[in-house]
Amino acid sequence: MGIIDITTFSLAAGVADEEFRLADAAMQTEHIYQQPGIVRRTTARGDDGRWLVVTLWASRPDAEAADAAASSDEVATRLTGLIDVATLTSARHETLD
């Protein structure tokens, strides 16, 4: 069964949307799509200014391994630094198919 990660957050004070979008694009190409088991990742911004990232993984071990890899990855760390961590919520869901 696959895993869907859903993360929502606001940007840190003083971070422009374009700065975040550039860092998010780097996250896509330089980190996430290099991880085993990645199926799809997409980012969206709501009308209220909050952001949403949805990531689909082939399995729970793939998602967990990617979490571990991100903790020491420069691109992932840079992206995290642009987020107001007090607003961050994350949930992991197992697909039913």
Secondary structure, DSSP 8 states (H G I E B T S, - for coil): --EEEEEEEEE-TT--HHHHHHHHHHIIIIIGGGSTTEEEEEEEE-TTS-EEEEEEES-HHHHHHHHHHHTT-HHHHHHHTTEEEEEEEEEEEE---
